[in-house]
């Protein structure tokens, strides 16, 4: 009964510092390099946590990011200075994932998070008020509700701002004083919060989505920008998708799909070809649909296919399990994307050796 109850209470997606607590502890024990103030690990150990490696004694650190090492080194070294870090890239390039793991490795806490939306107000970045206490006692420290950024400043931690360009421009600029002066004024109390050593901020942004708000030049200067690219090769993207699908599958109690790598490779191939507008062999030019067809969407398609195979099939991931997910990812605008998808099926998929089952499955869901 207790084990069943514990399983029911388990978090669907544990925070990075919880999910990889054993790796962080092993790195902290083996880490003998200098650490900046209030950092849990040295910059070298933080990079090892993100990129993976093997520690003395044989403990393996799994890679959290598959991509150029220098990108992670620049990001980590930025956080060791007084410059904030802006992770920029198209949707699905693991900006949020990298941001969370950086905060977990540096501060041991990835939860000091502001989620940017069109409705994000200044209070989410600065502070708010407990209005019951405010009305009863007037402005006071007891009535003040600190934002995640204010908490990070006072405790020397790493704060995170997701989707910075979705926040209205006037609210974005609330960060200028925080990042340049390292202070947060509280005019109502005639006080200020000064950032203690160890404080920094990681923001993520992309400029592909509709409805974004450009960063002002004054705010952009406060950040060191690191661009996260799409995976360079198909094999690297397959590795990323397979790894993340495995992690998601375990958290959802889905059976592993060791025989599903071929389907993952086909999903990745379709996404890459349509995204880049040319087939792998460079012989056929293609029209690109309106969607981004990112790695994150490929992970979603394969995870959905794995759930279908587990609950309505024999547990083996097949073309019929991923076909509907691919259609939903590719055809975002029925008027134009449907035509592009049909042309791709007939001109490329139909003629490709070993893809007949995939062609038939896609034709069935497109009918």
C-alpha positions in Angstrom: 0.0 0.0 0.0 2.8 2.4 0.9 4.8 1.7 -2.2 1.7 2.2 -4.4 0.9 5.5 -2.6 4.5 6.6 -3.1 4.3 5.8 -6.8 1.1 7.8 -7.1 2.7 10.8 -5.3 5.9 10.7 -7.5 6.4 13.9 -9.4 5.6 13.6 -13.1 8.6 15.7 -14.0 11.1 16.1 -11.1 13.2 19.2 -11.0 16.7 18.7 -12.4 18.3 18.9 -8.9 16.1 16.1 -7.8 16.2 13.9 -10.9 20.0 14.0 -11.1 20.7 14.4 -7.4 23.2 11.4 -7.4 25.2 12.9 -10.3 25.3 16.3 -8.7 26.5 14.7 -5.4 29.1 12.7 -7.1 30.4 15.7 -8.9 30.5 17.8 -5.7 32.5 15.0 -4.0 35.0 14.7 -6.9 35.3 18.4 -7.6 38.5 19.9 -6.2 38.6 23.0 -8.4 37.9 26.6 -7.3 34.2 27.5 -7.0 32.8 31.0 -7.4 31.0 32.4 -4.3 27.9 30.3 -3.4 28.3 27.9 -6.4 27.7 24.3 -5.5 30.2 23.2 -8.2 33.2 24.6 -10.0 32.6 25.8 -13.6 34.5 22.7 -14.8 32.1 20.4 -12.9 29.0 22.4 -14.1 30.2 21.9 -17.7 30.8 18.2 -17.1 27.3 17.9 -15.6 25.8 19.4 -18.8 28.0 17.6 -21.3 28.6 14.3 -19.5 31.8 12.4 -18.7 33.3 9.8 -16.4 34.6 10.6 -12.9 37.4 8.9 -11.1 36.0 5.7 -9.6 33.9 5.0 -12.7 30.8 7.2 -12.0 29.2 8.1 -15.3 27.7 11.6 -15.7 25.0 11.4 -18.4 25.0 14.3 -21.0 22.1 16.7 -20.6 23.0 18.7 -23.7 24.3 17.2 -27.0 26.1 19.9 -29.0 29.2 22.0 -29.3 31.2 21.9 -26.0 32.3 25.5 -26.4 28.7 26.8 -26.2 28.3 25.3 -22.7 31.7 26.5 -21.6 30.8 30.1 -22.7 27.5 29.9 -20.9 29.0 28.6 -17.7 31.9 31.2 -17.8 29.3 33.9 -18.3 27.5 33.0 -15.1 30.8 33.2 -13.3 31.0 36.9 -14.1 28.6 39.7 -13.4 27.0 39.4 -16.8 23.6 37.8 -17.2 23.1 35.0 -19.7 20.7 35.0 -22.6 20.1 31.6 -24.3 18.8 32.4 -27.8 17.6 30.0 -30.4 14.6 28.7 -32.5 12.0 26.8 -30.6 13.0 23.3 -29.6 16.8 23.9 -29.2 16.8 23.0 -25.5 17.0 26.5 -24.2 14.7 25.8 -21.2 16.4 22.4 -20.6 19.9 24.0 -20.5 18.7 26.9 -18.4 17.2 24.5 -15.8 20.3 22.3 -15.6 22.6 25.2 -15.3 20.7 26.6 -12.4 20.5 23.2 -10.7 24.3 22.7 -11.1 25.3 26.2 -10.0 22.8 26.9 -7.2 21.2 23.6 -6.5 17.8 25.1 -7.1 16.2 25.6 -10.5 12.8 26.7 -9.2 13.5 30.5 -9.0 11.6 30.9 -12.2 9.6 33.7 -13.9 7.6 32.4 -16.8 7.3 35.1 -19.5 3.9 35.7 -21.1 2.1 38.6 -22.6 0.4 39.1 -19.2 3.6 39.1 -17.1 3.5 42.1 -14.9 6.3 44.0 -13.2 5.4 42.3 -9.9 6.6 39.0 -11.3 10.1 40.3 -11.7 10.3 42.9 -8.8 7.9 42.1 -5.9 4.3 42.1 -5.0 2.2 42.7 -1.8 0.1 40.6 0.5 -2.9 43.0 0.3 -4.5 41.8 3.5 -1.4 42.8 5.5 -0.9 45.9 3.3 -4.4 47.2 4.1 -4.1 46.3 7.8 -0.6 47.6 8.5 0.5 49.6 5.5 3.7 49.0 3.5 6.2 46.8 5.4 8.7 44.0 4.9 6.1 41.6 6.3 3.6 42.6 3.6 6.1 42.4 0.8 6.0 39.3 -1.4 9.4 38.7 -3.1 9.6 37.6 -6.7 11.9 34.8 -7.7 14.4 37.4 -8.9 14.4 39.2 -5.6 14.9 36.0 -3.7 17.8 35.1 -6.0 19.4 38.5 -5.4 19.1 38.3 -1.6 20.3 34.6 -1.4 23.0 34.7 -4.0 21.2 32.2 -6.3 20.5 31.8 -10.0 17.2 33.2 -11.2 15.6 32.1 -14.5 13.3 34.1 -16.9 11.7 31.9 -19.6 10.5 33.4 -22.9 11.8 36.9 -22.2 10.6 38.2 -25.6 7.0 37.3 -24.7 7.1 39.8 -21.8 5.9 43.3 -22.7 8.8 45.6 -23.5 8.1 48.0 -20.6 8.1 45.0 -18.1 11.3 43.6 -19.7 13.1 46.9 -18.9 12.5 46.3 -15.2 15.5 44.1 -15.4 17.8 46.9 -16.5 18.5 48.3 -13.0 18.7 44.8 -11.6 21.3 43.7 -14.1 23.4 46.9 -14.3 23.2 48.2 -10.7 22.6 44.8 -9.0 20.0 46.5 -6.9 16.2 46.4 -6.7 14.7 49.6 -5.2 11.6 49.3 -3.0 10.4 53.0 -3.1 7.4 52.2 -0.9 9.7 51.3 2.0 12.6 53.7 1.1 14.8 50.6 0.9 16.6 48.5 -1.7 17.7 44.9 -2.1 21.3 44.5 -3.1 22.4 41.4 -4.9 24.9 39.3 -2.9 27.7 37.4 -4.5 26.5 34.4 -6.4 23.5 36.1 -7.9 23.0 35.8 -11.7 20.2 35.5 -14.1 19.5 33.2 -17.1 17.0 34.2 -19.7 15.7 32.3 -22.7 14.2 33.8 -25.9 13.4 33.0 -29.5 12.5 35.3 -32.3 10.6 32.9 -34.5 7.3 32.8 -32.7 4.5 35.3 -33.5 3.8 37.9 -30.9 7.3 38.5 -29.6 8.6 41.7 -28.2 12.1 42.8 -29.2 14.5 43.5 -26.5 15.6 47.1 -26.1 19.2 47.8 -26.9 19.8 48.8 -23.3 18.5 45.5 -22.0 20.3 43.4 -24.6 23.6 45.0 -23.6 23.2 43.6 -20.1 23.2 40.1 -21.4 25.9 37.9 -22.9 24.0 36.1 -25.7 24.7 32.4 -26.4 22.9 31.0 -29.5 21.8 27.4 -29.2 21.8 25.8 -32.7 19.7 23.0 -34.0 21.6 19.6 -33.9 24.3 19.6 -36.5 23.9 16.0 -37.7 21.0 13.6 -38.0 22.8 11.1 -35.7 23.2 13.8 -33.0 19.5 14.6 -33.3 18.5 10.9 -33.1 20.6 10.5 -30.0 18.9 13.5 -28.4 15.4 12.3 -29.2 16.2 8.7 -28.1 17.7 9.9 -24.8 14.8 12.2 -23.9 12.1 9.8 -25.0 13.7 7.2 -22.8 13.7 9.6 -19.8 10.1 10.6 -20.5 9.0 7.0 -21.0 10.4 6.0 -17.6 8.6 8.9 -15.8 5.3 7.8 -17.5 5.9 4.1 -16.8 6.0 3.3 -20.5 7.9 0.2 -21.5 11.3 0.8 -23.2 11.3 0.5 -27.0 14.8 -0.8 -27.9 13.4 -1.8 -31.4 12.1 1.7 -32.0 15.4 3.4 -33.1 14.5 2.9 -36.7 11.3 4.8 -36.3 13.0 7.6 -34.4 15.5 7.9 -37.2 12.7 8.2 -39.7 10.9 10.9 -37.7 14.2 12.8 -37.4 14.9 12.4 -41.1 11.4 13.7 -42.1 11.7 16.7 -39.7 15.2 17.6 -40.9 14.4 17.4 -44.6 11.3 19.4 -44.4 13.0 21.9 -42.1 16.0 22.4 -44.4 14.0 22.3 -47.6 16.1 19.5 -49.2 16.5 15.7 -49.0 19.4 14.2 -47.2 21.1 13.3 -50.5 20.7 16.9 -51.7 19.0 15.8 -54.9 15.4 17.0 -54.3 14.4 20.4 -53.2 11.4 20.6 -50.9 8.9 23.2 -49.7 9.1 23.8 -45.9 5.9 23.9 -43.9 4.9 26.7 -41.5 5.9 24.8 -38.3 9.3 24.8 -36.8 9.6 21.0 -36.8 12.1 21.2 -33.9 13.8 18.5 -31.9 11.4 19.0 -29.1 8.5 18.3 -31.5 10.2 15.1 -32.7 10.5 14.0 -29.0 6.8 14.7 -28.5 5.9 12.7 -31.7 8.0 9.7 -30.6 6.7 9.8 -27.0 3.1 9.8 -28.2 3.9 6.9 -30.6 5.5 5.0 -27.7 2.3 5.5 -25.6 0.2 4.2 -28.5 2.4 1.1 -29.0 2.3 0.4 -25.2 -1.4 0.8 -24.6 -2.9 -0.2 -28.0 -0.3 -2.3 -29.6 2.3 -4.9 -28.7 4.8 -2.5 -27.2 7.0 -2.3 -30.4 7.2 1.2 -31.9 6.1 1.1 -35.5 5.4 3.5 -38.4 1.6 3.5 -37.7 2.3 4.7 -34.1 4.1 7.8 -35.2 2.3 8.7 -38.4 -0.5 10.7 -36.8 1.9 12.6 -34.6 4.0 13.6 -37.6 0.9 14.7 -39.5 -0.1 17.0 -36.6 3.4 18.4 -36.3 3.8 19.1 -40.0 0.3 20.3 -41.0 -0.2 23.4 -38.9 -1.9 25.4 -41.6 -4.3 23.1 -43.4 -4.4 25.3 -46.5 -0.7 25.3 -47.4 0.9 22.6 -45.2 -1.3 19.8 -46.3 -0.2 20.3 -49.9 3.5 20.4 -48.9 3.0 17.2 -46.9 1.3 15.3 -49.7 4.0 16.4 -52.2 6.7 15.2 -49.8 4.9 11.8 -49.3 4.6 11.2 -53.0 7.9 12.6 -54.2 10.2 11.4 -51.4 8.7 8.9 -49.0 7.0 6.7 -51.6 10.2 6.3 -53.6 12.5 5.6 -50.6 13.7 2.0 -50.1 12.5 0.4 -46.9 9.9 3.1 -46.2 6.8 1.5 -47.7 5.2 0.8 -44.3 5.8 4.4 -43.3 4.3 5.7 -46.6 1.2 3.5 -46.1 0.8 4.6 -42.5 1.1 8.3 -43.4 -1.3 7.9 -46.3 -3.9 6.3 -44.0 -3.9 9.1 -41.4 -3.8 11.8 -44.2 -6.9 10.4 -46.0 
